């Protein structure tokens, strides 16, 4: 098993229902403190229509003008024809985005000053309450 220093040994095992097992820790008295911190961050993002003015609006507007003129200048005849057409296209899409995040950090310290003492502790994370749960598996205290 990998050593955590100070006489502690980390032993991974399976978790129990409703709890996520983090570690099994074995530590000896007189070997100092074991400290552990766990952090978790959860971010959620949602993008959708904001439904402002019906969420999305699209329209076309066309305007046209035609003109015709006939006349005579200095004995010469002339004729003019012309047309102008304008089209306007408008498109509006409205969306909103919501984002939320939460972060949890928990930590602990285990230790015993008495030489010869020894303990094995399982550590679980309770998702419902966001806290650590400790279960003493075995131990010996002088």
C-alpha positions as CSV (number, residue, x, y, z in Angstrom):
1,X,0.0,0.0,0.0
2,X,1.2,3.5,-0.7
3,X,2.5,5.4,2.3
4,X,1.0,8.8,3.3
5,X,4.0,9.6,5.6
6,X,4.0,9.7,9.3
7,X,3.0,6.0,9.6
8,X,-0.2,6.4,7.6
9,X,-1.2,4.0,4.8
10,X,-3.8,4.7,2.2
11,X,-5.9,1.6,1.3
12,X,-8.7,2.0,-1.3
13,X,-11.8,-0.1,-1.0
14,X,-15.4,-0.2,-2.3
15,X,-18.0,2.4,-1.2
16,X,-21.3,1.8,0.7
17,X,-24.8,2.7,-0.6
18,X,-25.4,6.5,-0.6
19,X,-21.8,7.3,0.2
20,X,-18.8,7.7,-2.0
21,X,-15.7,6.1,-0.4
22,X,-12.7,8.3,-0.6
23,X,-10.0,6.4,1.4
24,X,-9.2,3.9,4.1
25,X,-6.5,5.3,6.3
26,X,-4.4,3.5,8.8
27,X,-2.3,5.6,11.2
28,X,0.0,4.9,14.2
29,X,0.2,6.8,17.4
30,X,3.3,9.0,17.8
31,X,3.7,9.4,14.1
32,X,2.3,12.9,13.7
33,X,-0.8,14.3,12.1
34,X,-2.4,13.3,8.8
35,X,-4.2,16.1,7.0
36,X,-6.5,15.9,4.0
37,X,-8.6,18.4,2.1
38,X,-11.1,17.7,-0.6
39,X,-12.7,20.3,-2.9
40,X,-15.5,19.9,-5.4
41,X,-16.9,22.4,-7.9
42,X,-20.1,22.1,-9.9
43,X,-21.1,24.5,-12.7
44,X,-24.4,24.4,-14.7
45,X,-25.1,26.5,-17.8
46,X,-28.4,26.9,-19.6
47,X,-29.1,28.8,-22.9
48,X,-32.6,29.2,-24.3
49,X,-35.0,31.6,-25.9
50,X,-35.9,34.6,-23.8
51,X,-39.4,35.0,-25.5
52,X,-39.0,38.7,-25.7
53,X,-41.5,39.8,-28.5
54,X,-42.2,36.2,-29.3
55,X,-38.6,34.9,-29.0
56,X,-37.8,35.3,-32.7
57,X,-39.1,37.8,-35.3
58,X,-38.4,37.9,-39.0
59,X,-40.0,40.3,-41.5
60,X,-39.5,41.6,-45.1
61,X,-40.7,45.0,-46.3
62,X,-40.5,46.0,-50.0
63,X,-41.2,49.5,-51.4
64,X,-41.2,50.3,-55.1
65,X,-41.8,53.6,-57.0
66,X,-42.2,53.8,-60.8
67,X,-42.2,57.1,-62.7
68,X,-42.8,58.0,-66.4
69,X,-42.5,61.4,-68.1
70,X,-42.9,62.7,-71.7
71,X,-42.1,66.1,-72.9
72,X,-40.8,68.4,-75.7
73,X,-37.9,70.7,-75.5
74,X,-36.9,73.0,-78.4
75,X,-39.0,70.9,-80.7
76,X,-37.5,67.6,-79.7
77,X,-39.6,65.0,-77.9
78,X,-38.3,62.9,-75.1
79,X,-39.5,60.3,-72.7
80,X,-38.2,59.1,-69.3
81,X,-39.0,56.0,-67.4
82,X,-37.6,54.9,-64.1
83,X,-38.2,52.7,-61.1
84,X,-36.7,52.3,-57.7
85,X,-37.3,49.3,-55.5
86,X,-36.0,48.9,-51.9
87,X,-36.3,45.7,-49.7
88,X,-35.6,45.6,-46.0
89,X,-35.1,42.3,-44.2
90,X,-35.2,42.3,-40.4
91,X,-34.4,39.3,-38.2
92,X,-34.3,39.4,-34.4
93,X,-33.4,36.4,-32.2
94,X,-33.4,36.8,-28.5
95,X,-31.7,34.3,-26.2
96,X,-30.7,34.2,-22.5
97,X,-28.0,32.3,-20.7
98,X,-28.1,31.4,-17.1
99,X,-25.1,30.0,-15.2
100,X,-24.7,28.8,-11.6
101,X,-21.8,27.3,-9.8
102,X,-21.1,26.0,-6.3
103,X,-17.9,24.9,-4.6
104,X,-17.5,22.9,-1.4
105,X,-14.2,22.3,0.4
106,X,-13.9,20.0,3.5
107,X,-10.8,18.9,5.4
108,X,-9.7,17.0,8.5
109,X,-6.7,16.1,10.6
110,X,-6.1,12.7,12.3
111,X,-3.4,11.9,14.8
112,X,-2.5,10.2,18.2
113,X,0.4,11.1,20.4
114,X,0.6,7.7,22.2
115,X,3.2,5.3,20.8
116,X,1.7,1.8,20.2
117,X,-1.8,3.2,19.3
118,X,-3.0,2.2,15.8
119,X,-6.3,2.9,14.0
120,X,-7.9,2.1,10.6
121,X,-10.6,4.6,9.5
122,X,-12.8,4.5,6.4
123,X,-13.6,8.0,5.0
124,X,-16.8,8.6,2.9
125,X,-18.3,11.6,1.2
126,X,-22.0,12.1,1.8
127,X,-23.4,13.8,-1.4
128,X,-26.6,14.7,0.3
129,X,-25.1,16.9,3.0
130,X,-21.7,17.6,1.4
131,X,-19.7,16.4,4.4
132,X,-17.3,13.7,5.3
133,X,-18.3,10.6,7.3
134,X,-15.8,8.6,9.3
135,X,-16.1,4.9,10.3
136,X,-13.5,3.3,12.6
137,X,-12.8,-0.1,11.2
138,X,-10.4,-1.2,13.8
139,X,-8.1,0.2,16.4
140,X,-5.9,-0.2,19.4
141,X,-5.2,2.3,22.2
142,X,-2.9,1.9,25.1
